[in-house]
């Protein structure tokens, strides 16, 4: 059980990634992107809602002029397991043709959402598309994914915090915690 907001929370089993570790890893990713994109102005495309804390911290760690836009997709609803069906809820406002695009994802589990986004964005003629994913769930990908920048590989547990939620709760936790599933696991 993890203590949050001054009280123990029976839904949170353990702190999987601390605030300190998140800060350090995001800084490393920002440094790597800065090196790889010297002389360029990449467009960071965050996947809402979960990736917004990661995007904000990552953008501050990139020492280049960047632009930011958002997409929203749905595959979970209020469940703790993906439905397997991905639908576009909010599209980009910026034209990405001939742009260097970095998709900023909070978490990759099955890979269906990421695959959907990559295919969708490739039809818009960007110069390049890369992926920066904070968390990758071990062993759940249904397809081979090309993720250039990755933070942490985690067990296939449901996690919350640092933008990740269950039923819109826990997004504002400064760390990533494992969540007790509805079945009691």
N, C-alpha and C positions, 0 to 999 in steps of 0.2 A: 504494500500500500504506500502511495506517495502523498506527501503533504503539499497541497497547493492552496493558495489564497488563505493561508493560515490554518487550514484544517486538513486532516487526512481524507483522502478520496478513495473509497473502496473500488472504484472503477479503474483506477490506475495501478497497475501491478509493479512497475519499476521504471526508473529513469534509464532510458536506453542510450540517449546522447545528451550530455550536459550542455548548458549554455556556453561554457568555456570552450568545449570541443566544437560546437557549432560555429562560434565566432572565429576560431582558428582555421577551420576547414573552409569557411566562406572566404576568408582572407586569402588563403592559398589558391582557391579557384579564381578569385578576382585577379590575383597576380599572374596566373597562367593565361587568362584571357587577355590581360594587358599586353603580355609578351607576344602572344599569337596574333593579335590584331593591331600591332604598331602601324601607325599611319592610316588607320581605318576608323570608321565610326559605326560600330555594329548596332543593329537594332535588337534590343532584348524584348522577346515576346513571352510574357508571363501567362501561365495558365491559371485562371481564377477558379476559386477564391484562394485555394491553398498556397499558391506560390508567392503571394504578395510579400510576406515578411522576408523570405529568401531573396526575392528580387530586389527589395529595397536595400538590404544589407549588401548583396552582391554588387549592385550598381555603385554603391559608395566605395567599394573596394577595387573598382576598375578605373585605372588612371588614364582614361580616354574619354572623348566626347561620345556619349551613347544616347540613343533614343529609346523610348520605352512605349510599348503598346500591350494590349491585353486581349486574350481570347478566353472564352468560357465554354467548357464542354461539360456534359453530364453523362455519368456512367454509374453513379452510386445511388443518387437520391438520398434517402435517410438510412440506407442499409450500411452494413459493415463489409459487404462483399460486392464487387462490381457486378452489374447486370450483364455485362458483355456487350451491351449496345451503347455506342457512343453517338451523341448528337451535339451539334454546334449550337450553343446558346447565345454567344456574343462573338461577333467577328472583329477583325482588325479594323482600325480606322486609317492606318498608314499603308500606302502602296509599297509593297516589298520588292517590286521588280528591280533587278540589278542591285539588290542590297545584300549585305552580309547579315544573316539572321541567326540569332541564338535563341532557341526555345528554352525557356527557364521553367523547369518542372520541379515540383516539390517531391514527388514520389513516383516511382515506376514500379508497378506490380505486374500485371499481365502484359503490359506493353501495348494493349489495344488502343488506348487513348493517344499515346505517343505516335504510334504507327499511323493512326487516323490524321493527326496533326501534320506529320511530315508529308504524307501524301497530299493533303489539302494544300499545304503551303507550297509544295513543289510545282503545283499547277500555276502558280503566280509568278514564275520566272525570277526567283531570287538568284543573286550571284552565288551564294552558298547558304547552306542550312546546317547548323550544328546544334547539339543538345547539351545543356548543362542541367543535370539532375542531382538534387541534393541526396535523395535516398533511393536505393534500388533494392527491392525485396528479392532475396536470394531464391532462385529456383522457380519462380512463378511465370517467367516470360514465356509467352506462347509463340513468339517469333524472335528471330535474331535482331537485336537492336544495335544501332551504331550510336553510342553515347560517348562523345569526345571528352566531356568534363563530368566527372562523377564525384560525389562526396563520400557517402557511406554505403556499404552493403550491409543490409540488416536481415534478420530472420523474417520469415513470412507471417509475422504477427501483425495484427491491426495496431496502428500507432496513431497518437494524437500529439498536438503541440506544435509550436513554430509554424502555424498556418494550417496544420492538419486537424481535422475535426471529426466528431461524430455528432450528427444532428445539429450542426453549427456550434457546438460547444468545444472548448479547449483550444481554439485557434490561438489565443493570446498567451499560452504558456511559453516561457522562454527556453524550454527544452523539449525533447521528444521522449514520450513515455509509451510503454505498451499499455493497451486498453483491454480490460476484461470484457470478453465477448458476451453477447446475449445468452449464449449457452453455458456461461459460467467458466469458460476457459481463460 
